């Protein structure tokens, strides 16, 4: 069985250690990035199931990293930050974060938020898989009109985009000529 992969993007070693230790103890695979640019690249390359993203990081801040990741992925993003004002929370959520946790945080609360975000993804993917596998009873109709009717459903039905497209969007580089 595949482990759930979580990317922790954080520049403070004590938080990296605490988060990584607690996630690994619960059988999650943990990837780490110490700046926003690394986080965007890892999000594209490793396609994590969830991202925990600090805001104040070197090279590229978490707000910008979140925006860049949203250009190619719908992976759940939970902001983890000491920036506690209402304006900071609203900005993070408006830029694409799914949740916002203020430092210092309790480990049980963080783990509960991780489980909740992963449950929503699991449910949504199950719904999409059901939509892809269920078709009308007359699906054997090969007429051009019928095939055109099925095109929108087929276009939704791999659940994940291809890695090359994600990598290209993350790095801003296209395929070589």
Phi and psi in degrees as GROMACS dihedral restraints (atoms count N, CA, C in turn):
[ dihedral_restraints ]
;  ai    aj    ak    al  type     phi  dphi    fc
    3     4     5     6     1   -73.6    20    10
    4     5     6     7     1   132.1    20    10
    6     7     8     9     1   -73.5    20    10
    7     8     9    10     1   147.5    20    10
    9    10    11    12     1   -72.7    20    10
   10    11    12    13     1   129.0    20    10
   12    13    14    15     1  -100.6    20    10
   13    14    15    16     1   124.9    20    10
   15    16    17    18     1  -121.5    20    10
   16    17    18    19     1   128.8    20    10
   18    19    20    21     1   -95.3    20    10
   19    20    21    22     1   124.0    20    10
   21    22    23    24     1  -107.1    20    10
   22    23    24    25     1   112.3    20    10
   24    25    26    27     1  -107.0    20    10
   25    26    27    28     1   104.9    20    10
   27    28    29    30     1  -155.9    20    10
   28    29    30    31     1   140.0    20    10
   30    31    32    33     1  -102.3    20    10
   31    32    33    34     1    -4.7    20    10
   33    34    35    36     1   -96.3    20    10
   34    35    36    37     1   115.3    20    10
   36    37    38    39     1   -54.5    20    10
   37    38    39    40     1   -36.6    20    10
   39    40    41    42     1   -66.7    20    10
   40    41    42    43     1   -35.6    20    10
   42    43    44    45     1   -73.3    20    10
   43    44    45    46     1   -39.8    20    10
   45    46    47    48     1   -58.1    20    10
   46    47    48    49     1   -48.8    20    10
   48    49    50    51     1   -60.5    20    10
   49    50    51    52     1   -48.1    20    10
   51    52    53    54     1   -64.2    20    10
   52    53    54    55     1   -45.0    20    10
   54    55    56    57     1   -67.9    20    10
   55    56    57    58     1   -48.6    20    10
   57    58    59    60     1   -60.9    20    10
   58    59    60    61     1   -45.3    20    10
   60    61    62    63     1   -59.4    20    10
   61    62    63    64     1   -45.9    20    10
   63    64    65    66     1   -70.4    20    10
   64    65    66    67     1   -37.5    20    10
   66    67    68    69     1   -69.4    20    10
   67    68    69    70     1   -44.6    20    10
   69    70    71    72     1   -64.6    20    10
   70    71    72    73     1   -33.3    20    10
   72    73    74    75     1   -64.4    20    10
   73    74    75    76     1   -20.5    20    10
   75    76    77    78     1  -104.7    20    10
   76    77    78    79     1    19.3    20    10
   78    79    80    81     1    71.0    20    10
   79    80    81    82     1    26.2    20    10
   81    82    83    84     1   -89.7    20    10
   82    83    84    85     1   147.8    20    10
   84    85    86    87     1   -86.3    20    10
   85    86    87    88     1   130.0    20    10
   87    88    89    90     1  -118.3    20    10
   88    89    90    91     1   128.3    20    10
   90    91    92    93     1  -109.7    20    10
   91    92    93    94     1   148.2    20    10
   93    94    95    96     1  -126.7    20    10
   94    95    96    97     1   147.9    20    10
   96    97    98    99     1  -136.1    20    10
   97    98    99   100     1   139.0    20    10
   99   100   101   102     1  -102.4    20    10
  100   101   102   103     1     1.5    20    10
  102   103   104   105     1  -150.3    20    10
  103   104   105   106     1   166.6    20    10
  105   106   107   108     1   -65.2    20    10
  106   107   108   109     1   -36.7    20    10
  108   109   110   111     1   -64.4    20    10
  109   110   111   112     1   -43.8    20    10
  111   112   113   114     1   -60.7    20    10
  112   113   114   115     1   -39.3    20    10
  114   115   116   117     1   -62.4    20    10
  115   116   117   118     1   -44.5    20    10
  117   118   119   120     1   -62.3    20    10
  118   119   120   121     1   -45.5    20    10
  120   121   122   123     1   -63.1    20    10
  121   122   123   124     1   -45.3    20    10
  123   124   125   126     1   -65.7    20    10
  124   125   126   127     1   -36.5    20    10
  126   127   128   129     1   -60.7    20    10
  127   128   129   130     1   -39.7    20    10
  129   130   131   132     1   -72.9    20    10
  130   131   132   133     1   -45.0    20    10
  132   133   134   135     1   -76.5    20    10
  133   134   135   136     1   -44.3    20    10
  135   136   137   138     1   -95.8    20    10
  136   137   138   139     1   -13.2    20    10
  138   139   140   141     1    43.2    20    10
  139   140   141   142     1    67.0    20    10
  141   142   143   144     1   -65.5    20    10
  142   143   144   145     1   162.6    20    10
  144   145   146   147     1   -84.9    20    10
  145   146   147   148     1   -18.2    20    10
  147   148   149   150     1  -160.7    20    10
  148   149   150   151     1   149.9    20    10
  150   151   152   153     1  -125.7    20    10
  151   152   153   154     1   130.8    20    10
  153   154   155   156     1  -103.4    20    10
  154   155   156   157     1   118.9    20    10
  156   157   158   159     1  -127.7    20    10
  157   158   159   160     1   117.8    20    10
  159   160   161   162     1   -75.7    20    10
  160   161   162   163     1   158.0    20    10
  162   163   164   165     1   -93.7    20    10
  163   164   165   166     1   -51.1    20    10
  165   166   167   168     1   -84.9    20    10
  166   167   168   169     1    91.1    20    10
  168   169   170   171     1  -130.6    20    10
  169   170   171   172     1   156.7    20    10
  171   172   173   174     1   -72.2    20    10
  172   173   174   175     1   169.3    20    10
  174   175   176   177     1    68.6    20    10
  175   176   177   178     1   -60.3    20    10
  177   178   179   180     1  -143.1    20    10
  178   179   180   181     1   127.9    20    10
  180   181   182   183     1   -74.5    20    10
  181   182   183   184     1   168.4    20    10
  183   184   185   186     1   -64.8    20    10
  184   185   186   187     1   -32.9    20    10
  186   187   188   189     1   -60.5    20    10
  187   188   189   190     1   -49.5    20    10
  189   190   191   192     1   -66.6    20    10
  190   191   192   193     1   -40.4    20    10
  192   193   194   195     1   -60.9    20    10
  193   194   195   196     1   -41.7    20    10
  195   196   197   198     1   -60.6    20    10
  196   197   198   199     1   -46.6    20    10
  198   199   200   201     1   -59.7    20    10
  199   200   201   202     1   -44.9    20    10
  201   202   203   204     1   -64.6    20    10
  202   203   204   205     1   -41.7    20    10
  204   205   206   207     1   -64.1    20    10
  205   206   207   208     1   -38.1    20    10
  207   208   209   210     1   -66.7    20    10
  208   209   210   211     1   -15.5    20    10
  210   211   212   213     1   -69.8    20    10
  211   212   213   214     1   -20.7    20    10
  213   214   215   216     1  -136.2    20    10
  214   215   216   217     1     0.5    20    10
  216   217   218   219     1  -149.1    20    10
  217   218   219   220     1   150.1    20    10
  219   220   221   222     1  -109.5    20    10
  220   221   222   223     1    17.3    20    10
  222   223   224   225     1   -53.5    20    10
  223   224   225   226     1   139.8    20    10
  225   226   227   228     1   -62.6    20    10
  226   227   228   229     1   135.4    20    10
  228   229   230   231     1  -123.2    20    10
  229   230   231   232     1   125.4    20    10
  231   232   233   234     1  -112.6    20    10
  232   233   234   235     1   117.7    20    10
  234   235   236   237     1   -75.2    20    10
  235   236   237   238     1   135.9    20    10
  237   238   239   240     1  -126.3    20    10
  238   239   240   241     1   111.2    20    10
  240   241   242   243     1  -155.4    20    10
  241   242   243   244     1   159.5    20    10
  243   244   245   246     1   -86.3    20    10
  244   245   246   247     1    -7.3    20    10
  246   247   248   249     1   -76.6    20    10
  247   248   249   250     1   104.5    20    10
  249   250   251   252     1  -108.7    20    10
  250   251   252   253     1     2.2    20    10
  252   253   254   255     1   -71.9    20    10
  253   254   255   256     1   157.1    20    10
  255   256   257   258     1   -59.6    20    10
  256   257   258   259     1   -39.9    20    10
  258   259   260   261     1   -61.8    20    10
  259   260   261   262     1   -40.1    20    10
  261   262   263   264     1   -63.1    20    10
  262   263   264   265     1   -44.5    20    10
  264   265   266   267     1   -62.7    20    10
  265   266   267   268     1   -47.5    20    10
  267   268   269   270     1   -61.2    20    10
  268   269   270   271     1   -43.7    20    10
  270   271   272   273     1   -60.0    20    10
  271   272   273   274     1   -48.3    20    10
  273   274   275   276     1   -58.7    20    10
  274   275   276   277     1   -44.9    20    10
  276   277   278   279     1   -68.1    20    10
  277   278   279   280     1   -40.4    20    10
  279   280   281   282     1   -67.3    20    10
  280   281   282   283     1   -27.9    20    10
  282   283   284   285     1   -82.3    20    10
  283   284   285   286     1    -5.6    20    10
  285   286   287   288     1   128.0    20    10
  286   287   288   289     1    -3.4    20    10
  288   289   290   291     1   -70.2    20    10
  289   290   291   292     1   149.6    20    10
  291   292   293   294     1   -95.4    20    10
  292   293   294   295     1   -21.4    20    10
  294   295   296   297     1  -155.6    20    10
  295   296   297   298     1   167.8    20    10
  297   298   299   300     1  -146.2    20    10
  298   299   300   301     1   119.0    20    10
  300   301   302   303     1  -118.0    20    10
  301   302   303   304     1   132.3    20    10
  303   304   305   306     1   -94.9    20    10
  304   305   306   307     1   133.5    20    10
  306   307   308   309     1   -80.3    20    10
  307   308   309   310     1   146.4    20    10
  309   310   311   312     1   -71.5    20    10
  310   311   312   313     1   147.5    20    10
  312   313   314   315     1  -124.2    20    10
  313   314   315   316     1   162.3    20    10
  315   316   317   318     1   -90.0    20    10
  316   317   318   319     1   143.7    20    10
  318   319   320   321     1   -61.4    20    10
  319   320   321   322     1   -45.2    20    10
  321   322   323   324     1   -58.0    20    10
  322   323   324   325     1   -38.8    20    10
  324   325   326   327     1   -66.3    20    10
  325   326   327   328     1   -45.5    20    10
  327   328   329   330     1   -59.5    20    10
  328   329   330   331     1   -46.0    20    10
  330   331   332   333     1   -62.7    20    10
  331   332   333   334     1   -38.2    20    10
  333   334   335   336     1   -64.1    20    10
  334   335   336   337     1   -40.3    20    10
  336   337   338   339     1   -67.5    20    10
  337   338   339   340     1   -37.4    20    10
  339   340   341   342     1   -62.1    20    10
  340   341   342   343     1   -48.8    20    10
  342   343   344   345     1   -61.0    20    10
  343   344   345   346     1   -41.3    20    10
  345   346   347   348     1   -63.3    20    10
  346   347   348   349     1   -45.2    20    10
  348   349   350   351     1   -63.4    20    10
  349   350   351   352     1   -41.7    20    10
  351   352   353   354     1   -68.7    20    10
  352   353   354   355     1   -34.2    20    10
  354   355   356   357     1   -61.8    20    10
  355   356   357   358     1   -42.8    20    10
  357   358   359   360     1   -62.4    20    10
  358   359   360   361     1   -41.2    20    10
  360   361   362   363     1   -65.9    20    10
  361   362   363   364     1   -45.1    20    10
  363   364   365   366     1   -59.4    20    10
  364   365   366   367     1   -43.4    20    10
  366   367   368   369     1   -64.1    20    10
  367   368   369   370     1   -46.6    20    10
  369   370   371   372     1   -62.7    20    10
  370   371   372   373     1   -41.9    20    10
  372   373   374   375     1   -66.4    20    10
  373   374   375   376     1   -35.6    20    10
  375   376   377   378     1   -64.6    20    10
  376   377   378   379     1   -41.6    20    10
  378   379   380   381     1   -63.6    20    10
  379   380   381   382     1   -43.8    20    10
  381   382   383   384     1   -65.4    20    10
  382   383   384   385     1   -40.3    20    10
  384   385   386   387     1   -63.9    20    10
  385   386   387   388     1   -39.8    20    10
  387   388   389   390     1   -62.3    20    10
  388   389   390   391     1   -42.6    20    10
  390   391   392   393     1   -64.4    20    10
  391   392   393   394     1   -35.7    20    10
  393   394   395   396     1   -73.6    20    10
  394   395   396   397     1   -32.9    20    10
  396   397   398   399     1   -90.9    20    10
  397   398   399   400     1   -16.1    20    10
  399   400   401   402     1   -99.3    20    10
  400   401   402   403     1   127.8    20    10
  402   403   404   405     1  -135.2    20    10
  403   404   405   406     1   172.8    20    10
  405   406   407   408     1   -66.1    20    10
  406   407   408   409     1   158.3    20    10
  408   409   410   411     1   -63.4    20    10
  409   410   411   412     1   -25.2    20    10
  411   412   413   414     1   -97.4    20    10
  412   413   414   415     1    32.9    20    10
  414   415   416   417     1   -63.3    20    10
  415   416   417   418     1   -15.2    20    10
  417   418   419   420     1   -79.0    20    10
  418   419   420   421     1    -1.2    20    10
  420   421   422   423     1   -70.1    20    10
  421   422   423   424     1   113.5    20    10
  423   424   425   426     1   -96.8    20    10
  424   425   426   427     1    11.6    20    10
  426   427   428   429     1   -62.7    20    10
  427   428   429   430     1   149.1    20    10
  429   430   431   432     1   -56.0    20    10
  430   431   432   433     1   -37.6    20    10
  432   433   434   435     1   -64.4    20    10
  433   434   435   436     1   -42.2    20    10
  435   436   437   438     1   -66.8    20    10
  436   437   438   439     1   -42.3    20    10
  438   439   440   441     1   -62.9    20    10
  439   440   441   442     1   -36.6    20    10
  441   442   443   444     1   -64.6    20    10
  442   443   444   445     1   -36.0    20    10
  444   445   446   447     1   -63.6    20    10
  445   446   447   448     1   -32.9    20    10
  447   448   449   450     1   -83.0    20    10
  448   449   450   451     1   -16.6    20    10
  450   451   452   453     1   -54.6    20    10
  451   452   453   454     1   -46.7    20    10
  453   454   455   456     1   -60.2    20    10
  454   455   456   457     1   -38.7    20    10
  456   457   458   459     1   -65.8    20    10
  457   458   459   460     1   -43.6    20    10
  459   460   461   462     1   -64.5    20    10
  460   461   462   463     1   -34.1    20    10
  462   463   464   465     1   -68.5    20    10
  463   464   465   466     1   -21.5    20    10
  465   466   467   468     1   -87.1    20    10
  466   467   468   469     1    -8.8    20    10
  468   469   470   471     1   -98.5    20    10
  469   470   471   472     1     2.2    20    10
  471   472   473   474     1   -85.3    20    10
  472   473   474   475     1   143.5    20    10
  474   475   476   477     1   -78.7    20    10
  475   476   477   478     1   -25.0    20    10
  477   478   479   480     1  -121.5    20    10
  478   479   480   481     1   143.7    20    10
  480   481   482   483     1   -74.6    20    10
  481   482   483   484     1   169.3    20    10
  483   484   485   486     1   -77.9    20    10
  484   485   486   487     1   153.1    20    10
  486   487   488   489     1   -65.1    20    10
  487   488   489   490     1   -34.2    20    10
  489   490   491   492     1   -64.7    20    10
  490   491   492   493     1   -40.8    20    10
  492   493   494   495     1   -65.4    20    10
  493   494   495   496     1   -41.1    20    10
  495   496   497   498     1   -64.7    20    10
  496   497   498   499     1   -44.6    20    10
  498   499   500   501     1   -63.2    20    10
  499   500   501   502     1   -42.3    20    10
  501   502   503   504     1   -62.3    20    10
  502   503   504   505     1   -44.3    20    10
  504   505   506   507     1   -65.5    20    10
  505   506   507   508     1   -37.2    20    10
  507   508   509   510     1   -70.3    20    10
  508   509   510   511     1   -37.7    20    10
  510   511   512   513     1   -95.2    20    10
  511   512   513   514     1   -13.4    20    10
  513   514   515   516     1    78.6    20    10
  514   515   516   517     1     7.6    20    10
  516   517   518   519     1  -104.2    20    10
  517   518   519   520     1   138.8    20    10
  519   520   521   522     1   -90.5    20    10
  520   521   522   523     1  -178.4    20    10
  522   523   524   525     1   -69.4    20    10
  523   524   525   526     1   146.1    20    10
  525   526   527   528     1   -64.1    20    10
  526   527   528   529     1   148.3    20    10
